């Protein structure tokens, strides 16, 4: 499959990666950083897998479906953690993660 067939997914992956990176940075600046530790960790995991899948798709990887399963799992975990926190950046990140998980499941 060529990456042209996955333009919408590429856009969603990039949006999720960006939201996770923003959340990661904002969480590091929160007053109670220990409370944000799991959110920070999952933000990194999620941004990394979204960025990797985005790159892999543009390279024409034959493993899109397999990687999409992993990406959906990590996005879902990150979204669930982020939605626990009332910070705007966490809520926006959770939305992006759930949207990305859904998009990845469609091609998995």
C-alpha positions as a Markdown table, in Angstrom:
| # | Residue | x | y | z |
|---|---|---|---|---|
| 1 | Unk | 0.0 | 0.0 | 0.0 |
| 2 | Unk | 1.3 | 3.4 | -0.8 |
| 3 | Unk | 1.3 | 6.3 | 1.6 |
| 4 | Unk | -1.1 | 8.2 | -0.6 |
| 5 | Unk | -3.9 | 5.8 | 0.5 |
| 6 | Unk | -3.3 | 6.7 | 4.1 |
| 7 | Unk | -3.3 | 10.6 | 4.0 |
| 8 | Unk | -6.0 | 10.9 | 6.7 |
| 9 | Unk | -4.2 | 8.5 | 9.0 |
| 10 | Unk | -0.9 | 10.3 | 8.5 |
| 11 | Unk | -2.6 | 13.6 | 9.5 |
| 12 | Unk | -4.2 | 12.0 | 12.6 |
| 13 | Unk | -0.9 | 10.4 | 13.6 |
| 14 | Unk | 0.9 | 13.7 | 13.3 |
| 15 | Unk | -1.8 | 15.5 | 15.3 |
| 16 | Unk | -1.6 | 12.9 | 18.1 |
| 17 | Unk | 2.2 | 13.0 | 18.2 |
| 18 | Unk | 2.0 | 16.8 | 18.4 |
| 19 | Unk | -0.6 | 16.7 | 21.2 |
| 20 | Unk | 1.4 | 14.2 | 23.1 |
| 21 | Unk | 4.6 | 16.2 | 22.8 |
| 22 | Unk | 2.8 | 19.3 | 24.0 |
| 23 | Unk | 1.2 | 17.4 | 26.9 |
| 24 | Unk | 4.6 | 15.9 | 27.8 |
| 25 | Unk | 6.2 | 19.4 | 28.0 |
| 26 | Unk | 3.3 | 20.9 | 29.9 |
| 27 | Unk | 3.2 | 18.1 | 32.4 |
| 28 | Unk | 6.8 | 18.6 | 33.2 |
| 29 | Unk | 5.9 | 22.2 | 34.3 |
| 30 | Unk | 3.0 | 21.1 | 36.5 |
| 31 | Unk | 3.3 | 21.7 | 40.3 |
| 32 | Unk | 2.9 | 18.1 | 41.3 |
| 33 | Unk | 5.1 | 16.4 | 38.8 |
| 34 | Unk | 5.1 | 13.1 | 40.7 |
| 35 | Unk | 1.3 | 12.9 | 40.1 |
| 36 | Unk | 2.0 | 13.4 | 36.4 |
| 37 | Unk | 4.7 | 10.7 | 36.0 |
| 38 | Unk | 2.6 | 8.1 | 34.3 |
| 39 | Unk | 1.1 | 10.7 | 32.0 |
| 40 | Unk | 4.5 | 12.0 | 31.1 |
| 41 | Unk | 5.7 | 8.4 | 30.4 |
| 42 | Unk | 2.7 | 7.5 | 28.2 |
| 43 | Unk | 2.9 | 10.9 | 26.4 |
| 44 | Unk | 6.5 | 9.9 | 25.3 |
| 45 | Unk | 5.5 | 6.3 | 24.3 |
| 46 | Unk | 2.5 | 7.6 | 22.3 |
| 47 | Unk | 4.4 | 10.4 | 20.5 |
| 48 | Unk | 7.2 | 8.0 | 19.6 |
| 49 | Unk | 4.9 | 5.2 | 18.2 |
| 50 | Unk | 2.8 | 7.8 | 16.3 |
| 51 | Unk | 5.9 | 9.3 | 14.8 |
| 52 | Unk | 7.3 | 5.9 | 14.0 |
| 53 | Unk | 4.1 | 4.7 | 12.3 |
| 54 | Unk | 3.9 | 8.0 | 10.3 |
| 55 | Unk | 7.5 | 7.5 | 9.0 |
| 56 | Unk | 6.9 | 3.8 | 8.4 |
| 57 | Unk | 3.8 | 4.5 | 6.3 |
| 58 | Unk | 5.6 | 7.1 | 4.2 |
| 59 | Unk | 8.4 | 4.5 | 3.6 |
| 60 | Unk | 5.9 | 2.0 | 2.4 |
| 61 | Unk | 6.3 | -0.5 | 5.2 |
| 62 | Unk | 4.6 | -3.9 | 4.7 |
| 63 | Unk | 3.8 | -3.9 | 8.4 |
| 64 | Unk | 1.2 | -1.1 | 8.6 |
| 65 | Unk | -1.5 | -3.3 | 10.0 |
| 66 | Unk | 0.7 | -4.8 | 12.7 |
| 67 | Unk | 2.2 | -1.4 | 13.7 |
| 68 | Unk | -1.3 | 0.1 | 13.7 |
| 69 | Unk | -2.4 | -2.5 | 16.3 |
| 70 | Unk | 0.5 | -1.5 | 18.6 |
| 71 | Unk | -0.1 | 2.2 | 18.0 |
| 72 | Unk | -3.8 | 1.9 | 18.8 |
| 73 | Unk | -3.0 | 0.1 | 22.1 |
| 74 | Unk | -0.5 | 2.8 | 23.2 |
| 75 | Unk | -2.8 | 5.6 | 22.1 |
| 76 | Unk | -5.7 | 4.1 | 24.1 |
| 77 | Unk | -3.5 | 3.8 | 27.2 |
| 78 | Unk | -2.2 | 7.3 | 26.9 |
| 79 | Unk | -5.8 | 8.7 | 26.3 |
| 80 | Unk | -7.1 | 6.9 | 29.4 |
| 81 | Unk | -4.3 | 8.3 | 31.6 |
| 82 | Unk | -4.6 | 11.8 | 30.2 |
| 83 | Unk | -8.3 | 12.0 | 30.7 |
| 84 | Unk | -7.8 | 11.4 | 34.5 |
| 85 | Unk | -6.2 | 14.9 | 34.7 |
| 86 | Unk | -8.2 | 18.1 | 34.5 |
| 87 | Unk | -5.4 | 20.1 | 32.8 |
| 88 | Unk | -6.5 | 21.4 | 29.4 |
| 89 | Unk | -3.4 | 20.0 | 27.7 |
| 90 | Unk | -4.2 | 16.5 | 29.1 |
| 91 | Unk | -7.8 | 16.7 | 28.0 |
| 92 | Unk | -6.8 | 17.8 | 24.4 |
| 93 | Unk | -4.2 | 15.0 | 24.4 |
| 94 | Unk | -6.8 | 12.4 | 25.4 |
| 95 | Unk | -9.1 | 13.5 | 22.6 |
| 96 | Unk | -6.2 | 13.2 | 20.0 |
| 97 | Unk | -5.2 | 9.8 | 21.4 |
| 98 | Unk | -8.7 | 8.3 | 21.2 |
| 99 | Unk | -9.1 | 9.7 | 17.7 |
| 100 | Unk | -5.8 | 8.2 | 16.6 |
| 101 | Unk | -6.5 | 4.8 | 18.3 |
| 102 | Unk | -9.8 | 4.6 | 16.4 |
| 103 | Unk | -8.1 | 5.5 | 13.1 |
| 104 | Unk | -5.4 | 2.9 | 13.6 |
| 105 | Unk | -8.0 | 0.2 | 14.4 |
| 106 | Unk | -9.7 | 0.8 | 11.1 |
| 107 | Unk | -6.6 | -0.2 | 9.2 |
| 108 | Unk | -5.3 | -2.9 | 11.7 |
